Amino acid sequence: MEKKTINCEVCENHCRMEAEVEDGEVVDVAGNGCMKGYIYAQTAVADAPD
Ligand code: SF4
């Protein structure tokens, strides 16, 4: 299990999120203000797998 810090840039809140990554996939996200952040984290990890 790996943790990544991702800043959501979908809206002006710019939530700072902690994503838990396993085998290159996001399995949990904390700190996101809404589901858009969850999706943003998945996309960010998929675009930058390491
Ligand atoms: S997680 Fe939601 S509320 Fe937070 S910055 Fe992203 S879009 Fe905005």
py3Dmol code that shows the C-alpha trace and the ligand (Angstrom):
import py3Dmol

protein = """\
ATOM      1  CA  MET A   1       0.000   0.000   0.000  1.00  0.00           C
ATOM      2  CA  GLU A   2       1.331   3.353  -1.050  1.00  0.00           C
ATOM      3  CA  LYS A   3       0.070   6.819  -0.103  1.00  0.00           C
ATOM      4  CA  LYS A   4       0.075   9.777  -2.434  1.00  0.00           C
ATOM      5  CA  THR A   5      -0.806  13.374  -1.778  1.00  0.00           C
ATOM      6  CA  ILE A   6      -2.843  14.888  -4.587  1.00  0.00           C
ATOM      7  CA  ASN A   7      -4.240  18.396  -4.807  1.00  0.00           C
ATOM      8  CA  CYS A   8      -7.618  18.463  -6.485  1.00  0.00           C
ATOM      9  CA  GLU A   9      -7.848  21.290  -8.984  1.00  0.00           C
ATOM     10  CA  VAL A  10     -11.386  20.721 -10.164  1.00  0.00           C
ATOM     11  CA  CYS A  11     -12.779  23.669  -8.211  1.00  0.00           C
ATOM     12  CA  GLU A  12     -11.527  26.600  -6.140  1.00  0.00           C
ATOM     13  CA  ASN A  13     -11.490  24.606  -2.898  1.00  0.00           C
ATOM     14  CA  HIS A  14      -8.280  22.850  -4.027  1.00  0.00           C
ATOM     15  CA  CYS A  15      -8.744  20.030  -1.541  1.00  0.00           C
ATOM     16  CA  ARG A  16      -5.551  18.327  -0.415  1.00  0.00           C
ATOM     17  CA  MET A  17      -6.212  14.618  -0.669  1.00  0.00           C
ATOM     18  CA  GLU A  18      -4.440  11.502   0.529  1.00  0.00           C
ATOM     19  CA  ALA A  19      -4.877   8.622  -1.896  1.00  0.00           C
ATOM     20  CA  GLU A  20      -4.112   5.029  -1.024  1.00  0.00           C
ATOM     21  CA  VAL A  21      -2.739   3.238  -4.056  1.00  0.00           C
ATOM     22  CA  GLU A  22      -2.412  -0.494  -4.547  1.00  0.00           C
ATOM     23  CA  ASP A  23      -1.082  -2.067  -7.748  1.00  0.00           C
ATOM     24  CA  GLY A  24      -1.376   1.287  -9.516  1.00  0.00           C
ATOM     25  CA  GLU A  25      -5.030   1.736  -8.582  1.00  0.00           C
ATOM     26  CA  VAL A  26      -6.600   4.092  -6.088  1.00  0.00           C
ATOM     27  CA  VAL A  27      -8.355   2.083  -3.395  1.00  0.00           C
ATOM     28  CA  ASP A  28      -9.212   4.922  -1.009  1.00  0.00           C
ATOM     29  CA  VAL A  29      -9.175   8.716  -0.952  1.00  0.00           C
ATOM     30  CA  ALA A  30      -9.303  10.956   2.121  1.00  0.00           C
ATOM     31  CA  GLY A  31      -9.677  14.724   2.266  1.00  0.00           C
ATOM     32  CA  ASN A  32     -11.743  15.108  -0.882  1.00  0.00           C
ATOM     33  CA  GLY A  33     -14.628  17.508  -0.452  1.00  0.00           C
ATOM     34  CA  CYS A  34     -16.771  15.672  -2.990  1.00  0.00           C
ATOM     35  CA  MET A  35     -16.812  12.736  -5.380  1.00  0.00           C
ATOM     36  CA  LYS A  36     -15.203  14.790  -8.141  1.00  0.00           C
ATOM     37  CA  GLY A  37     -12.040  14.719  -6.070  1.00  0.00           C
ATOM     38  CA  TYR A  38     -12.203  10.942  -5.838  1.00  0.00           C
ATOM     39  CA  ILE A  39     -12.400  10.717  -9.618  1.00  0.00           C
ATOM     40  CA  TYR A  40      -9.656  13.328  -9.996  1.00  0.00           C
ATOM     41  CA  ALA A  41      -7.374  11.229  -7.771  1.00  0.00           C
ATOM     42  CA  GLN A  42      -8.027   8.117  -9.859  1.00  0.00           C
ATOM     43  CA  THR A  43      -7.234  10.003 -13.055  1.00  0.00           C
ATOM     44  CA  ALA A  44      -4.108  11.602 -11.569  1.00  0.00           C
ATOM     45  CA  VAL A  45      -2.747   8.223 -10.464  1.00  0.00           C
ATOM     46  CA  ALA A  46      -3.587   6.615 -13.810  1.00  0.00           C
ATOM     47  CA  ASP A  47      -1.739   9.407 -15.650  1.00  0.00           C
ATOM     48  CA  ALA A  48       1.302   9.173 -13.355  1.00  0.00           C
ATOM     49  CA  PRO A  49       1.543   5.554 -12.189  1.00  0.00           C
ATOM     50  CA  ASP A  50       4.729   5.974 -10.173  1.00  0.00           C
TER      51      ASP A  50
END
"""
ligand_1 = """\
8
SF4
S -12.653 17.462 -4.084
Fe -14.513 18.488 -4.773
S -14.664 20.278 -3.422
Fe -12.528 19.561 -3.300
S -11.419 20.753 -4.874
Fe -12.083 18.814 -5.803
S -14.014 19.322 -6.808
Fe -13.601 20.907 -5.308
"""
view = py3Dmol.view(width=600, height=400)
view.addModel(protein, "pdb")
view.setStyle({"model": 0}, {"cartoon": {"style": "trace"}})
view.addModel(ligand_1, "xyz")
view.setStyle({"model": 1}, {"stick": {}})
view.zoomTo()
view.show()
